[in-house]
């Protein structure tokens, strides 16, 4: 999955008082793109030394380390020394040859969005400041703390014998199918979320719900919790037409286009295809 970057070492432990150095990696985002450097091995992270206008006065926020090298979020657009540094769509991670670059890029994107959304206090409107000893934004007026937002969501592989239920979300590209997924609501367990989302989206009752594994999914600021479940294929499929365009049962060897194992959903589909689910 996307977070599996061994032998590279990712450490998201917050370190206070860090300042950017020439060897450190620079993460600069513009809308849904990220500045990356091209070389013969694919896309890599640029360093401070690759830019002309990153100084001690530049607003640079320490995020995490990759292979013990610090990664900083730089807010203002830096000027690259060479033309091999260009903006890449954040979805580059789906096909990136260097998994560690993809992972750092999307985790930084999650944090960039969180920082951008919490520059002002949601209670009193005062400009927030970074708490000195942990990753949190603090209101100096009312002292409210804001921690990184992570939204729990489920994704479930529903099987009936040798068949798996796949759905085409209304927002998917044509011909693309995946598993049923959705966000947990207030006051419900994740197993209850599975039952509710399946019932709402395709009208099925499920049983034998089992936890599979979890995965950070930074693009949506989520942690995806994977489950397996069973359903009777003779139940009528009743889709929520606001979200689902099509849903059907598929057998091994006859699956439509679907996510790769970069995601927990893709991994679950792959395991079904191999007869391991």
NORMOZI-V928495 format. One record per pair of residues at least 12 apart in sequence whose ideal C-beta (glycine too) atoms are under 6 Angstrom apart, sorted by the first residue. I is the first residue (numbers start at 0). GAP is how many residues later the second one is. D is the distance in whole Angstrom. If there is no record, write none. Layout:
# NORMOZI-V928495
i = (I:I)
gap = (GAP:GAP)
d = (D:D)
This chain:
# NORMOZI-V928495
i = (0:1:1:2:2:4:4:4:7:7:8:9:10:11:13:13:15:15:17:17:19:19:19:21:21:22:23:23:23:24:24:24:25:25:25:26:26:26:27:27:28:29:31:32:32:33:33:33:34:34:35:36:36:37:41:41:42:43:44:45:49:50:50:50:51:51:52:52:53:58:59:59:60:62:62:65:70:72:89:92:105:105:106:108:109:109:113:113:117:117:120:120:122:122:123:123:125:125:148:149:150:150:150:151:151:152:152:152:153:153:153:153:154:154:154:154:154:155:155:155:155:156:156:156:157:157:157:158:159:159:161:162:162:162:163:163:164:165:166:166:166:167:167:169:169:174:175:176:176:177:177:177:178:179:179:179:181:189:190:193:193:199:200:200:200:201:201:201:202:203:203:205:205:206:207:208:208:209:210:211:211:211:212:214:223:225:225:232:251)
gap = (214:101:260:100:213:94:95:98:59:92:58:56:54:52:120:121:116:117:44:52:28:40:52:26:27:24:24:46:48:20:22:46:20:22:48:44:46:81:46:50:83:57:58:54:56:54:56:71:50:52:52:47:48:46:55:56:58:57:56:39:31:27:28:29:27:29:25:26:24:16:12:14:12:45:48:38:33:39:19:13:112:113:111:109:108:111:34:35:19:28:18:23:19:21:17:18:13:15:72:73:32:70:71:32:71:30:69:71:36:39:40:71:24:26:69:71:110:24:38:71:73:22:71:111:48:71:73:71:71:73:89:70:86:88:86:108:84:84:13:77:80:77:78:73:75:82:81:79:81:80:81:87:86:17:18:21:15:35:18:15:33:40:39:42:43:35:37:45:35:27:31:23:25:23:22:18:20:18:16:14:15:16:13:49:40:38:42:16:21)
d = (5:6:5:6:6:5:4:5:6:4:5:6:5:4:6:4:6:5:4:6:5:4:5:5:4:6:5:4:6:4:6:4:5:6:5:6:5:4:5:6:5:6:5:4:6:6:6:5:6:6:5:6:5:5:4:5:6:6:6:5:6:4:6:6:5:6:6:5:5:5:4:5:4:6:6:5:6:6:6:5:4:6:5:6:4:5:5:6:5:5:4:6:6:5:5:5:5:4:6:6:6:6:5:5:6:5:5:5:6:5:5:5:5:4:5:5:5:5:5:4:5:6:5:4:6:5:5:6:6:4:6:6:4:6:6:5:6:5:6:5:4:5:4:6:5:5:5:5:5:6:6:5:5:6:5:5:4:5:5:5:5:6:5:6:5:5:6:5:3:5:5:4:5:5:5:6:5:5:6:4:6:6:5:4:5:4:6:5:6)
